[in-house]
Amino acid sequence: MHPVAITHPDSGRKALFVNPAFTIGIEGWTREESAALLQYLYSRAIQPENVARVEWRPGSVAIWDNRATWHMAKNDYHGHRRVMHRITLAGAPLH
């Protein structure tokens, strides 16, 4: 269990820490109340002004911080090999 809103330990900025793949509800809220708010937050997150898209070229490298970014891979590299290495750095707890 973790908070819905966190303070990023490096930047100090507030961030929502929910995503549709893992968040199942909000503690103390009914399933319906949780679903309504979470759907609203998810719909805002995928608005064009909140989305960055990598245009892959030979030699491209992308790095993101999972504490403040959603990652959604698109299969737009048909016929090409995509190599991905995931690492986790030690860090501070999210509050």
Secondary structure by P-SEA (a helix, b strand, c coil): ccccccccccccbbbbccccccccccccccaaaaaaaaaaaaaaaaccccbbbbbcccbbbbbbbcccbbbbbbcccccbbbbbbbbbccccccc
